[in-house]
Amino acid sequence: MFQLSTDGGVRFTDLAGATGPLLSFAAAARDNGNQYRAVFTNTGDATLTATSNAATLTVRTKYLSSSQVKILYPLFLRPSKGKVQATFAIANTSGKTIQGPTQVVFPNLPPGATVVSSQTLSSLKPGKVGWITVTFNHSLNTYLGLFLRRQYPAFVQAG
C-alpha cells in the first residue's frame, strides 16, 4: 500500500487503489513537495508491517525559451483597491502549438509583492498572440516603473 502526505510528513493517508509494487501517476505542479511512502504487510500475519522512508516529490516547471515565445510587456494596467491588473500579450514564435496551461511567471518581484491571481491559456498556435491578465498586490506605483523600464524577469510556463 502506498501513502501520501501533503503536510511535510506529519500525516499520511492511504492512496486508494495503490496496492501494487509500483506507484505511477502523472505529476502536476500542485504535487510538488508531497511525500510518498510504502507500507508492506505480511500476508501471513497482518499485524506485521514495515514502512519505508518517505520520498519527497520535486516537480520542476517548464519555462519556454525566448525562441519559443515572446512576452510583450503590459499593454494595460488597471489599479483597483491596493492591487493592480496587468494584461500581457504572449506571442508564439515557435513552429509548434504550445499546449497549456500556459501562464506568465514572475520569480523576482519587488519585496512584498506577489501575484494574487493569473489567467492561463489552454493552447497557443504558431504565430498567434494570446492575452493573460495577472493581478498583483500593492499599488500601481510599485509596478509602473518596473513595467516601463522592463526591469523584472518574466517567464512563460507551459504544461
Secondary structure in CASP SS format (residue, H / E / C, confidence):
PFRMAT SS
TARGET T0000
AUTHOR 0000-0000-0000
METHOD secondary structure of the structure
MODEL  1
M C 1.00
F E 1.00
Q E 1.00
L E 1.00
S E 1.00
T C 1.00
D C 1.00
G C 1.00
G C 1.00
V C 1.00
R C 1.00
F C 1.00
T E 1.00
D E 1.00
L C 1.00
A C 1.00
G C 1.00
A C 1.00
T C 1.00
G C 1.00
P C 1.00
L C 1.00
L C 1.00
S C 1.00
F C 1.00
A C 1.00
A C 1.00
A C 1.00
A H 1.00
R H 1.00
D H 1.00
N C 1.00
G C 1.00
N C 1.00
Q E 1.00
Y E 1.00
R E 1.00
A E 1.00
V E 1.00
F E 1.00
T E 1.00
N C 1.00
T C 1.00
G C 1.00
D C 1.00
A C 1.00
T C 1.00
L C 1.00
T E 1.00
A E 1.00
T E 1.00
S C 1.00
N C 1.00
A C 1.00
A E 1.00
T E 1.00
L C 1.00
T C 1.00
V C 1.00
R C 1.00
T C 1.00
K C 1.00
Y E 1.00
L C 1.00
S C 1.00
S C 1.00
S C 1.00
Q C 1.00
V E 1.00
K E 1.00
I E 1.00
L E 1.00
Y E 1.00
P E 1.00
L E 1.00
F E 1.00
L E 1.00
R E 1.00
P E 1.00
S E 1.00
K C 1.00
G C 1.00
K E 1.00
V E 1.00
Q E 1.00
A E 1.00
T E 1.00
F E 1.00
A E 1.00
I E 1.00
A E 1.00
N E 1.00
T C 1.00
S C 1.00
G C 1.00
K C 1.00
T C 1.00
I E 1.00
Q E 1.00
G E 1.00
P E 1.00
T E 1.00
Q E 1.00
V E 1.00
V E 1.00
F C 1.00
P C 1.00
N C 1.00
L C 1.00
P C 1.00
P C 1.00
G C 1.00
A C 1.00
T C 1.00
V E 1.00
V E 1.00
S E 1.00
S E 1.00
Q C 1.00
T C 1.00
L E 1.00
S E 1.00
S E 1.00
L E 1.00
K C 1.00
P C 1.00
G C 1.00
K C 1.00
V E 1.00
G E 1.00
W E 1.00
I E 1.00
T E 1.00
V E 1.00
T E 1.00
F E 1.00
N E 1.00
H C 1.00
S C 1.00
L H 1.00
N H 1.00
T H 1.00
Y H 1.00
L H 1.00
G H 1.00
L H 1.00
F H 1.00
L H 1.00
R H 1.00
R C 1.00
Q C 1.00
Y C 1.00
P C 1.00
A C 1.00
F E 1.00
V E 1.00
Q E 1.00
A C 1.00
G C 1.00
END
